[in-house]
Amino acid sequence: MQTRTQSAIRKLDFHFENSPRRIVANRNCPEISLVGLSIGPLEEGNDYEIHYWVATELEKSGIAHFREDEKLSMNRLNKIQWTERVQTVGQMSKLPDDFYPKLRRLISELENESNKGSERILELEKTRHLARDIVNSRLRKIISIASAPAQTEQILKNLTGEERFLYGRLYRFINEWRTQILEEGSVEE
């Protein structure tokens, strides 16, 4: 049975899979027709915007590749981790669009390639370490702002969809708990 959290993350992931992404054609390719969807024709070197799941299949087949700005790199992860470390608990930096789906896919990709040698295993471990550090830092900040009075949109705008879901649940839970603890007349006499 799916929990609310799993369901919310799957919905966000489904949205990511069907969102438009930028690719570059590696070679010329005639139009590809799928049920209810046509792709191309593609010309080598040109940029195209297509659904993520289609782009993934085109990349696997060698027809196209994602633009560099569409993927999460180790360099970008290092910058995000550094930014998270230097900020105070009340500050939330803006993460790249679709950070968590991209992070999950990067880790999955590295796991699939980990049998290609020790270099890939080290890259996987470093990525996991950076990911845990970023997630734990963001989690501390979300817990802090969820336990404070209602936040302004200014602070919440830097939360990803996954983080907004978590913030909403934590905020409701903490306020309900706080109300029960502080409610007058709740002590049996």
Phi, psi and omega in degrees: 000132181282136174278168177300321180296313178300317180298315180296317181291322177296322177296316178296322178293321177298317177300317179299313181302329183257006179276154180288140179227153180267130176233165174237129180289131177278335181204167176293143180213131178292169179302137177249124180252125174245171178297114178076009183209133175239139179237130175092193004294154181250140177248133181310131177089347181274151176272145176219153176247118180217168179302144181305314184296327177289316179302320179299316180293321178294324178292316179302322182276357178082007181284327183209171174220155178291145172294152182303323182286353179270343183254156176267125182252165177297321178300315180294320178298318178299317179296318179296315181298318179298314179301316180297323182290327185273348180276154175282169183300326182280352182264135176238115177281160178277125175273159176301153177305138177057038182303309186292317175299321179293321179296314179300320180289323177297313180297317179299317179298316179292324176297318180293333181263000186294342178279001182269008175133169185293332178298317179291324178295317178296320178296320178297313181295319178295319179297315178299318179298312179299317181299313179299318181297315179295312182297315180295320178296314180294322180298316177301318181293319180295318178298318180297312182286334178288335180269356177268172175303164183313135184272155177279161177299333179302317179283316185290339183296338180272001177275143174283173177301317179298319181288324177297319178300311180297314179303312181301314179294315180296316181301313179297315182297313181296317180293322176297315179298313180301316180299316180294322180291319187264356184293129178287147177081004181275351178271128179288131179256000000 
